């Protein structure tokens, strides 16, 4: 372990892919990182807990098997995402399959039609009866073997899709959609099923090049699709060289407009802006941006946690995510409590937080816990042990669930803050974003009610399944 930690300390803080090797020098896990050194070291900095190591997800029990680690640097997070997928497909490490929490893998597909489209599908969605014949033999067998008769042929509205090429598997459909938006800015394509650009917003804003409107030739459209294919195949450098040759050839022919377009694409490929894909692995991440009215504004990520159980039975935990004041349900996570017996709300919340921060998920800017002083003390201790310093607030809603009482975590960075009694607090060291959120009691209540609803929903599901069993 000491040799591994010494090796990790020399890893670069760049995007890339890391590969874990087992005792027989076999690849047992492949992952991507925004910053390789920070991401890989995070696997080895958590408190040792035998119960958690045995009962948590396989990815967490894997660490003691690792005897060597290698890294592959990439120019961007986007390329790390693609390289990770290609390597997983090639080597099929056992812990990549075991560590996906029963969630379906996803794929990029390029359709087989006059002007191909690029789409994303979950593996379960590829079980359309009329799509299966166009897939490769191996993938077709895998999908059919995992299908049930009741699920095959669903979503009949899309049964006429034919696929010419498929890329994957990927573990996050959300990140795939972000990646596709980035790629589409460089290589636009037609995405609608309808073979027309009439009333097409994508065409109006430039995301669709307008093949059916005659705004792009069939040859140039195919070049865009080939460019996307090469990116998804991990051949960006080869693509850049190819386009640079085409640019020089166009310039020699005095086709300056075409050469200029190629120059812009080459520049975009070399300077891919994939900030939205950054997983925020550092305590103080660069926040992703989104367009506001006229300006760019930061997305402020709020995570809220709640526990639901009856005397410790069928205990569940929830994590809900709000970007600024809006819920992002694609980021919600639920937890079945595994290591705590009896009615120990703080112990259950501790397990949820430990499990959450062992995952490569975007880092929150503010954390809400349903609870009081005991919860905030526990949460503060965990964050300190793991090296994080984001603000943590415990919210006690009172008997009527209307009066909000706050308890704060106090980190060294916030040493100028003073914590008072219920609803009496000094926020001099908090950012304006946090101050505004905490002063908006209706928003805080909405966030906490959503966390409560999500935990209770999962608790009821487990209880129902137990009764049926």
C-alpha positions in Angstrom: 0.0 0.0 0.0 2.8 2.4 0.8 4.4 1.8 -2.6 1.1 2.5 -4.3 0.6 5.7 -2.4 4.2 6.8 -3.3 3.5 6.1 -7.0 0.1 7.9 -6.8 1.9 11.0 -5.4 3.8 11.4 -8.7 0.7 11.1 -10.9 -0.2 14.3 -12.9 -3.1 16.6 -12.2 -4.5 16.2 -15.7 -7.5 14.5 -17.3 -7.1 10.9 -18.2 -7.8 7.2 -17.4 -6.5 5.1 -14.6 -6.1 1.3 -14.7 -6.1 -0.9 -11.5 -4.2 -4.2 -11.8 -4.8 -7.3 -9.6 -2.4 -9.9 -8.2 -2.2 -11.8 -11.4 -1.4 -8.6 -13.4 -5.0 -8.7 -14.8 -6.9 -5.4 -15.3 -9.6 -5.4 -12.6 -11.0 -1.8 -12.9 -10.8 1.2 -15.3 -11.9 4.7 -14.5 -11.7 8.2 -15.8 -10.6 11.3 -14.0 -10.7 15.1 -14.3 -7.4 15.2 -12.3 -5.7 11.8 -12.1 -3.7 12.3 -8.9 -6.6 13.6 -6.9 -9.1 10.9 -8.2 -6.8 7.9 -7.7 -5.6 9.0 -4.3 -9.3 9.4 -3.2 -9.6 5.6 -3.2 -6.9 5.3 -0.5 -7.8 8.1 1.9 -11.1 6.9 3.4 -11.3 5.7 7.0 -10.8 2.0 7.3 -14.0 0.3 8.4 -14.2 -3.5 8.1 -18.0 -3.5 8.0 -18.3 -1.0 5.2 -15.5 -2.7 3.2 -17.3 -6.0 3.4 -20.9 -4.9 2.8 -20.6 -1.9 0.5 -20.5 -1.9 -3.2 -17.9 -4.2 -4.9 -15.9 -1.2 -6.1 -15.1 -0.3 -2.5 -14.2 -3.9 -1.5 -11.8 -4.0 -4.5 -9.1 -1.7 -3.2 -7.2 -4.4 -1.2 -6.8 -6.4 -4.4 -4.9 -3.6 -6.2 -1.2 -4.3 -6.7 -0.4 -1.7 -9.4 -1.9 1.3 -11.0 -1.2 2.9 -14.4 -2.5 6.1 -16.0 -3.1 7.4 -19.5 -3.3 11.1 -19.9 -5.7 12.8 -22.3 -6.1 16.3 -23.6 -9.6 16.8 -22.2 -12.2 15.2 -19.9 -14.2 14.4 -23.0 -11.4 12.2 -24.4 -11.0 10.6 -21.0 -14.7 9.7 -21.1 -14.3 8.1 -24.5 -11.0 6.3 -23.7 -12.5 4.8 -20.6 -15.4 3.4 -22.6 -13.2 2.0 -25.3 -10.8 0.3 -22.7 -13.7 -1.1 -20.8 -15.1 -2.6 -24.0 -11.7 -4.1 -24.8 -10.7 -5.5 -21.5 -14.1 -6.0 -19.7 -12.7 -5.6 -16.1 -14.7 -7.5 -13.6 -15.3 -4.6 -11.2 -16.5 -2.3 -13.9 -19.4 -4.7 -14.4 -20.0 -5.3 -10.7 -19.7 -1.7 -9.7 -22.6 -0.2 -11.7 -25.3 -0.5 -9.1 -27.6 -2.5 -11.4 -27.9 0.5 -13.7 -27.9 -0.2 -17.5 -24.9 0.7 -19.6 -25.5 3.2 -22.3 -24.3 3.5 -25.9 -23.8 6.1 -28.7 -25.4 4.9 -31.9 -25.2 6.3 -35.5 -28.3 5.6 -37.5 -28.4 4.0 -40.9 -30.2 6.5 -43.1 -29.5 9.1 -45.9 -28.4 11.7 -43.3 -27.4 9.7 -40.2 -28.2 10.9 -36.7 -26.2 10.4 -33.6 -28.2 9.2 -30.6 -27.8 7.8 -27.0 -29.5 4.7 -25.8 -29.5 2.7 -22.6 -28.9 -0.9 -23.1 -32.5 -1.7 -22.1 -33.7 0.7 -24.7 -31.8 -1.2 -27.4 -34.2 -4.1 -26.9 -36.5 -2.9 -29.7 -37.4 -5.8 -31.9 -36.6 -3.9 -35.1 -33.3 -2.6 -33.9 -31.9 -5.9 -32.8 -31.3 -7.2 -36.4 -29.0 -4.3 -37.2 -26.7 -4.8 -34.2 -23.5 -6.8 -34.0 -23.8 -10.5 -33.2 -22.1 -10.2 -29.8 -24.2 -7.3 -28.6 -27.4 -8.8 -30.1 -26.8 -12.0 -28.0 -26.0 -10.0 -24.9 -29.1 -7.9 -25.1 -31.5 -10.8 -26.0 -30.0 -12.9 -23.3 -30.8 -10.2 -20.7 -34.2 -9.4 -22.1 -37.5 -10.7 -20.9 -40.5 -11.3 -23.2 -42.5 -8.6 -21.5 -39.8 -6.0 -22.2 -38.9 -6.8 -25.8 -40.6 -4.6 -28.4 -41.5 -1.7 -26.1 -41.3 1.9 -27.2 -42.9 1.0 -30.5 -42.7 4.6 -31.7 -39.0 4.1 -32.2 -39.1 0.6 -33.6 -38.1 1.7 -37.1 -34.6 2.8 -36.0 -31.8 1.1 -37.9 -28.2 1.4 -36.6 -25.0 1.5 -38.7 -22.5 1.9 -35.8 -22.6 1.6 -32.0 -20.1 2.9 -29.4 -19.9 1.9 -25.8 -20.6 0.8 -23.1 -20.7 4.0 -21.1 -21.6 4.2 -17.4 -23.3 7.6 -17.4 -26.0 8.6 -19.9 -26.0 12.1 -18.5 -22.4 12.6 -19.3 -22.9 11.1 -22.7 -25.5 13.7 -23.5 -23.2 16.5 -22.3 -20.4 15.1 -24.5 -22.7 14.9 -27.5 -23.6 18.6 -27.1 -19.8 19.4 -27.1 -19.1 17.3 -30.1 -22.2 18.7 -32.0 -20.8 22.2 -31.7 -17.9 21.1 -33.8 -19.7 18.7 -36.1 -23.3 19.6 -36.3 -25.9 17.0 -37.4 -29.6 16.5 -38.0 -31.2 15.0 -34.9 -35.0 15.0 -35.6 -36.8 11.9 -36.9 -38.6 14.1 -39.4 -36.8 14.6 -42.6 -37.1 18.3 -42.7 -35.7 21.5 -41.1 -39.1 23.2 -41.2 -39.7 24.7 -37.8 -36.5 23.1 -36.5 -34.9 25.2 -33.7 -31.6 23.3 -33.9 -31.3 24.5 -37.6 -32.0 28.1 -36.5 -29.3 28.1 -33.9 -26.7 26.2 -36.0 -26.7 22.8 -34.2 -28.3 21.2 -37.3 -26.5 22.0 -40.6 -29.8 21.6 -42.6 -29.2 18.7 -44.9 -32.9 18.5 -45.9 -33.0 22.2 -46.5 -30.0 22.0 -48.9 -27.8 24.1 -46.6 -25.0 21.4 -46.6 -24.0 19.0 -49.3 -24.3 15.3 -48.6 -20.5 14.9 -48.9 -19.9 17.5 -46.2 -22.6 16.1 -44.0 -20.9 12.7 -44.2 -17.6 14.3 -43.2 -19.2 15.6 -40.1 -20.5 12.1 -39.2 -17.0 10.7 -39.9 -15.5 13.3 -37.6 -17.9 12.2 -34.8 -17.1 8.6 -35.4 -13.3 9.2 -35.2 -13.8 11.1 -31.9 -15.9 8.3 -30.4 -13.2 5.8 -31.6 -10.6 7.8 -29.7 -8.9 9.0 -32.9 -9.0 12.8 -32.2 -5.3 13.4 -33.0 -5.5 11.5 -36.3 -8.7 13.5 -37.1 -6.9 16.8 -36.4 -4.0 15.9 -38.7 -6.4 14.8 -41.4 -8.3 18.1 -41.2 -5.0 20.1 -41.2 -4.0 18.4 -44.5 -7.4 19.2 -45.9 -7.1 22.8 -44.8 -3.7 23.3 -46.5 -5.1 21.7 -49.7 -8.1 24.0 -49.7 -5.9 27.0 -49.2 -3.7 26.0 -52.2 -6.8 25.8 -54.3 -7.8 29.3 -53.1 -10.9 27.9 -51.3 -10.4 30.2 -48.4 -13.9 29.9 -47.0 -13.6 26.2 -46.8 -10.1 26.4 -45.3 -11.3 28.9 -42.7 -14.1 26.5 -41.6 -11.6 23.7 -41.3 -9.2 26.0 -39.3 -12.0 26.8 -36.9 -12.9 23.1 -36.4 -9.3 22.2 -35.8 -8.9 25.0 -33.2 -12.1 23.8 -31.5 -10.8 20.2 -31.4 -7.6 21.3 -29.9 -9.3 23.5 -27.3 -12.3 21.5 -26.4 -14.3 23.3 -23.7 -15.7 20.5 -21.6 -16.1 22.2 -18.3 -19.6 20.7 -17.9 -18.0 17.2 -17.8 -15.7 18.1 -14.9 -16.5 15.9 -12.0 -15.3 18.4 -9.4 -12.9 16.1 -7.6 -11.1 18.9 -5.7 -12.4 20.7 -2.6 -12.6 23.9 -4.5 -13.7 23.0 -8.1 -14.2 25.3 -11.0 -18.0 25.4 -11.2 -19.6 24.6 -14.6 -21.4 27.4 -16.3 -24.8 27.7 -17.8 -26.4 30.5 -19.8 -28.5 33.0 -18.0 -30.3 35.9 -19.7 -27.5 37.6 -21.4 -24.7 36.5 -19.1 -23.0 33.3 -18.0 -23.9 32.3 -14.4 -22.4 29.6 -12.1 -24.4 26.5 -11.4 -24.5 26.2 -7.6 -24.9 22.5 -6.7 -26.9 21.8 -3.5 -27.1 18.3 -2.1 -29.7 17.4 0.6 -29.9 14.1 2.6 -32.6 12.4 4.6 -33.1 9.0 6.3 -36.4 7.0 6.3 -37.1 4.0 8.5 -39.5 2.5 11.1 -37.5 1.6 14.2 -34.5 0.8 12.1 -36.4 -1.5 9.7 -36.1 -1.1 5.9 -33.9 1.9 6.4 -33.1 4.0 3.4 -31.2 7.2 2.7 -31.7 9.8 -0.1 -29.6 12.3 -1.9 -31.4 15.0 -3.9 -29.6 17.6 -6.0 -30.6 21.1 -6.8 -28.8 23.2 -9.3 -29.4 26.7 -7.9 -33.1 26.6 -7.2 -34.1 23.8 -9.6 -34.0 20.0 -8.9 -31.8 17.8 -11.1 -33.5 14.5 -10.8 -30.9 12.7 -13.0 -28.5 13.3 -10.1 -30.7 11.9 -7.4 -29.3 8.8 -5.6 -30.9 6.4 -3.1 -29.2 4.2 -0.5 -30.3 1.0 1.2 -28.7 1.1 4.7 -26.4 -1.9 5.1 -24.2 -1.5 8.1 -26.4 0.0 10.8 -28.9 -2.0 12.9 -31.6 -0.4 15.0 -32.9 3.2 15.1 -29.6 5.0 14.7 -30.4 8.0 12.5 -26.9 9.5 12.8 -25.2 6.2 12.1 -27.3 5.7 9.0 -26.5 9.3 7.8 -22.8 8.6 8.3 -23.0 5.5 6.1 -24.8 7.4 3.4 -22.2 10.2 3.4 -19.2 7.8 3.4 -20.7 5.9 0.4 -21.6 9.2 -1.4 -18.1 10.6 -1.2 -16.5 7.4 -2.4 -18.2 7.9 -5.8 -16.9 10.0 -8.7 -19.8 12.4 -8.6 -19.8 16.2 -9.0 -18.8 17.8 -5.7 -21.5 19.9 -3.9 -21.1 23.5 -3.0 -23.5 23.2 -0.1 -24.8 20.2 1.9 -28.1 20.0 3.8 -28.7 17.2 6.3 -32.0 16.4 7.9 -31.2 16.6 11.6 -29.6 18.6 14.3 -26.3 19.2 16.1 -25.4 15.5 16.3 -25.8 15.2 12.5 -23.7 18.3 11.8 -20.9 17.2 14.1 -20.8 13.8 12.5 -20.9 15.2 8.9 -18.2 17.8 9.7 -15.9 15.0 11.1 -16.4 12.9 7.9 -15.7 15.9 5.6 -12.6 16.8 7.5 -11.3 13.2 7.4 -11.8 13.1 3.6 -10.2 16.5 3.1 -13.3 18.5 2.0 -14.3 21.9 3.3 -17.7 22.7 1.7 -20.4 24.2 4.0 -22.6 21.7 5.7 -25.9 22.7 7.4 -28.2 20.5 9.5 -31.8 21.4 9.1 -34.3 20.5 11.9 -37.8 21.2 10.7 -39.6 21.0 14.0 -42.9 19.2 14.8 -44.9 21.0 12.2 -42.1 20.7 9.6 -42.4 24.4 9.0 -40.0 26.1 11.4 -36.4 25.6 10.1 -33.6 25.5 12.7 -30.1 25.5 11.3 -26.9 24.1 12.7 -23.6 24.8 10.9 -20.3 23.1 10.3 -17.4 25.4 11.1 -14.2 24.7 9.1 -10.9 26.6 9.5 -11.8 28.6 6.4 -14.8 29.8 8.2 -13.2 30.5 11.5 -14.6 34.1 11.5 -18.2 32.7 11.7 -20.0 32.5 15.0 -22.8 30.0 15.5 -25.8 31.3 17.6 -29.0 29.7 18.7 -31.8 28.4 16.5 -32.2 30.6 13.4 -29.6 33.0 14.9 -26.4 32.7 12.9 -23.6 34.9 11.6 -22.8 34.3 7.9 -20.0 36.7 7.4 -17.7 34.1 6.0 -20.3 32.6 3.6 -20.5 33.4 0.0 -23.4 35.5 -1.3 -24.9 32.4 -3.0 -25.0 30.6 0.4 -26.4 33.6 2.2 -29.2 34.0 -0.3 -30.1 30.3 -0.1 -30.2 30.2 3.7 -32.3 33.3 3.8 -34.8 31.8 1.4 -36.7 29.6 3.9 -39.2 28.5 1.3 -36.4 27.2 -1.0 -34.7 25.3 1.9 -38.0 23.8 2.9 -38.7 22.7 -0.7 -35.3 21.1 -0.9 -35.6 19.2 2.4 -39.2 18.1 1.6 -37.9 16.7 -1.6 -35.2 14.8 0.2 -37.8 13.4 2.6 -40.1 12.4 -0.2 -37.4 10.6 -2.1 -36.2 8.7 1.0 -39.7 7.8 2.1 -40.6 6.6 -1.4 -37.7 4.1 -1.4 -38.4 3.0 2.2 -42.0 2.2 1.2 -40.8 0.3 -1.8 -38.5 -1.9 0.3 -41.3 -2.4 2.9 -43.7 -3.4 0.2 -41.3 -5.9 -1.4 -40.7 -7.4 2.0 -44.4 -7.9 2.6 -44.8 -9.5 -0.8 -41.8 -11.8 -0.1 
